[in-house]
Amino acid sequence: MRIKNKNRIRVIGKLIRIYREEKRHNTQNEYTLLRFCDGICTINTLKRIESGECSRSDEVYDELLAKLKLRFDYFPEVDTAVEMMMEPLYEAIEYFDLEGIGRICDKILNLLERVRNYVYYSELYNIFFDVNRYYLEDKEVASTTSKHYEQILNLLPKKFDVLLKQLIMASALSIAIDNIDEYRKKIRKLNIKDDNHPLLRLYMLQYYAITEQYLSLKEEIDYLEDKFLEEKNFVRLIDIYNYAFLLFSEIEKKRRIHYLNKINKILENENIPKFKVSEICSSIANTLHMEKNYEEALIYFNKVMKYRDNMHITDIIYMANCQSHLNLLIDIPTLTQDILAKHPLVLQYLYNFYQNYDVEAFVKQKIIMKKIAPLLSDKGLIDITRYELRKTFVNKNNYSYLNMFEEMIENNGEDYN
């Protein structure tokens, strides 16, 4: 056979099963066992190949993979070259070195480009493409891709586990919002809790925070703080301190100033990537805004604006709301129509509401009641809009709008759920 590595042959057979099943579930009937192997091999042969047994015939693999638009071969020099770049890539990720991540991923992708149409190497190409996009463009993989990565997790060499688990967990965060049980299952299935890799331990912080396991969260914070202090990994330390800030915001606000001081000390004295600074400041600002500490929140929203070229629209809206509460001039970044159009309508309307804040009170009421209120479902945005509506009231007659507003929100909630 062209491929002498029997373990690789087993992996390829199992990948064929995964690909075929994925296509079959998309109602493509030619990918049933019977039709997929028709004219190539028997059903029993296909079953053995898909279970990881090795066929003696290259032609069987060639023909089966051709149906999947893939080719069959082995390039050990490519495997060796990729493996040599894994350690520096993980180091760049651990220290949140975006330039290093981009440079190494580009090298790997260029290397894999000439073999990306071959089975197994196509998976590697997709993984490094998604890792590069996740860190440099802040784009998570789609849920279908995440499910696919779960299936191949135990097939590929262990050195790729952390990359795959990161991509899966980043995508899984959206699950936690609507279904905490599914999120919990995901943590268990990936065995994140028992994995000692520091990059994956960070997801346990996220998990304990979401599930309100505060004692476990504090223990994890202490463990990771010691580890990252020892490594002088300041970019990950501020992640740890941010979770500590959030923790003590929930259980003992007096103690959180200790961690806020640590965050500010790192930001002042260490070379932290701008994107990470803006991410941490956004988290702190949103917490303070939720607590109605508008003056302090505005300080951190201004830091977000300073360190991030493209400020997120929700941060802009909360920033404007802080300015409104403090009776300041509404001064927010300008978004182009192209960027604005990528966001949900309710965010577009709220952004435009603050961009044109100097209009008459009755115009604001009309915008809120006709455009914004019918689309509201998020509690934070509801509170903001309710405040702005109240601010337009000049006499008791206006309070009828508030009753109408609350009725709309109640109906939205019914529709939303």
DAMO-V130332 format. One line per field, one symbol per residue. ss: DSSP state (a for helix, b for strand, c for the rest). psi: psi as a letter, one per 40 degrees, with the letter a starting at -180 (. if undefined). burial: + if it has 9 or more other ideal C-beta (glycine too) atoms within 8 Angstrom, else -. A space follows every 50 residues. Layout:
BEGIN
ss->???
psi->???
burial->???
END
This chain:
BEGIN
ss->cccccaaaaaaaaaaaaaaaaaaaacccaaacaaaaccccccaaaaaaaa cccccccaaaaaaaaaccccbccccaaaaaaaaaaaaaaaaaaacccaaa aaaaaaaaaaaaaccccbccaaaaaaaaaaaaaaaaacccccaaaaaaaa aacccccaaaaaaaaaaaaaaaaaaaaacaaaaaaaaaaccccccccaaa aaaaaaaaaacccaaaaaaaaaaaaaaaaacccaaaaaaaaaaaaaaaaa acaaaaaaaaaaaaaaaaaccccaaaaaaaaaaaaaaaaacccaaaaaaa aaaaaaacccccaaaaaaaaaaaaacccccccccccaaaaccccaaaaaa aaaaacccccaaaaaaaaaaaaaaacccaaaaaaaaaaaaaccccaaaaa aaaaaaaaaaaaaaaac
psi->idhehdddddddddddddddddddeffgdeeiddddehediidddddddd eeihiehddddddddddefiihihgdddddddddedddddddddefgddd dddddddddddedeeeeiidddddddddddddddddefhiiidddddddd dedediideedddddddddddeddddddgddddddddddefddehehddd ddddddddddefgdddddddddddddddddefgddddddddddddddedd dgddedddddddddddddeighidddddddddddddddddefgddddddd ddddddehdghidddddddddddddefihhgiihhiddddeeiidddddd dddddfeeiidddddddddddddeehdhddddddddddddeeheiddded dddddddddddddddd.
burial->--+----+++++++++++++++++------+---+++---+---++++++ +---+----+++++++-+-+++--+--+--++--++-+++++++++++-+ ++-++++++-++--++-+++++++++++++++++++---++---++-+++ -++--+---+++++++++++++++++------++-++--+-+--+--+++ ++++++++++---+-+++-++-+++-++----+++++++++++++++++- -----+--++-++--++----++-++++-++++++++++----+--++++ +++++-++--+-+-++++++++++++---+-+--+---++--+--+++++ +-+++-+------++-+++-+++-++----++-++++++--++----+-- ++-++--++--++----
END
